[in-house]
């Protein structure tokens, strides 16, 4: 069973048992989370969301991505690679149940 959910302004295609990286959620590892903004399950499409549909998941871990590498080019200069100081936080979620 496939579903498309909306989390943090982005849409994710999920299956039961799949693991996704989403924007940081206010939950600790081992907590259960429920996603109510379900856009589509198999061939049922909502307008904009399906009613009485939810996707349940379990938080695996919270973390931060690697630093972003930004390339800046200046003519006749040797320094062209810099690392920016931003690391985007994320939450890794394992999908356990899709209910229609």
N, C-alpha and C positions, 0 to 999 in steps of 0.2 A: 504494500500500500504506500503510495507516494503522497506527499503533501507539500504545499508551498506556504511558508509562514513569513510573517513580517516581524522583525526584531530590530530595534534601534535604527529604523529608517531604511533597512536593507531587506531584501527578500532572499530566502534560502529554500532550496529544494531538499527535503529530508525524507528518509525512510526509517523504519523501525530498526534500531541498532546502529544507525549512523552517528558519527561524531562531527560536530560543527564548531567553528570558532566564531563567537558573536561579540558585539560590543560588551564592555564590562557590565555585569549585572550585580545587584546588591544581594549576593548569596555566597555562602561558603561552600567548600568542597563537601559533597555528600548530600546537600540540600536538594529537595525536589522543586522543580520550576514548572509552571504551566503557561503555555502560549495560547492565548485566545484569539489572536489576530491571524486566522487561517484563511488564506485567499482561495485555495483549491485543494480538494482531496480527490485523487484519481481523475474522474471526468466531471465532477461537480464543481462548478465555478460560482463564487459568491459575488454579491453586488454591494459593497466591495468585499465584505467578509461573510463567511458561512456562519449561520446561526447554529447553536448547539454542537459546535465542533471545537475540539481542543487537541493540542499536542503536548504530551508530558515528557519531561526530560529530567536528567540528574546531572548536577554540576560535578565535573571531574576535577577541574582546577582553575584557578585564576592566575594570570601571569601578565608579562609584558613582552612585546615583540622586540626584535633587535633594533638598534638605532638606524635611522634612515640615512642612506648615503646619497648626498647631493653633489652632482658634478657642476662646477662653475668654471667657465673658460674665460681667461683673460689673455689677450694676445701678448706674446713675448714675455710671458711669466711662467715660471716653473710650477707654481702652486695651482693645481686645478681640481683637487679632490678634497672635500671637507666632509666631516660627519656632523650632522645636525644633532641636537640634544634631545629630540623627542622620541619617546618610546610609547607606542599606543597600547593601552591595557586591553586585555581580552578575557573572555571566559570560555572555557571548553565545556561543551554540553553534549551528553550522550542521550539520544532520543530513545525513550523506552516504550511509549504507547501513542498511537494515533487513533483518536475516537471521532466518529462521524455522527 
